[in-house]
């Protein structure tokens, strides 16, 4: 359970870093996401999910 909290904290740190370093770039990215349909966003989310799970598996084994 501690690993889960550590991972969530790391996500928060990385998200905050992106917002701190490049707020304009973050805004442009969000504007582009608004223009995508739900199917495209779902596919992107699925791709990120699979990539993250594969990377986690690779790091742990």
N, C-alpha and C positions, 0 to 999 in steps of 0.2 A: 504494500500500500504506500510505503514511503517513496518508492520509485515513481508511482503515479503522481504524487504531489510534486516531486522533484521535476518531473517532465512538464507538468502544468506550469510550474514556476518558470521553467526555462522558456516555454512558449510565451509567457507574459513578458519576460525580459526581451526576447527577440522582437515581439510585436512593438513593444515600447521603443526599442532601438530604431526600428524602421520609421516610426512616427517622429522620433526625435531628430533623426539624421535627415530625412527627406519627406517632410509633410506634404509638399507639392506633388511629389511622385506618388505618394500614397493616395492623395485625392484623385489624381488622374487615373490611377488603377481602379479605384472604386467607381469612378464615372464610367470606365470601360466595362466593368462588371455589370452595371445597371443596364447596359445595352444588350447584354447576352440574354438569351432565353433560359428558362429553368433547366431545360434538358442539357444545354451546354455547361451550365454551372454545376449540375449534378455530375456530369462526366468528368469535369475538372476535379471536383471533390473526390470522386471515386479513384481517379488516377493518383491524387495526392495521398489518399488513404492507402492504396496498394503500395506506392513507393515508400511511404513512411513505415509501413509494416514490414516490407522487405528489408529496408535498411536496418530496422530494429532487430529483426531476426538475424541478419548478417553480423551485426555488432555483438549480439549475445551468443553466437555459436562459433 
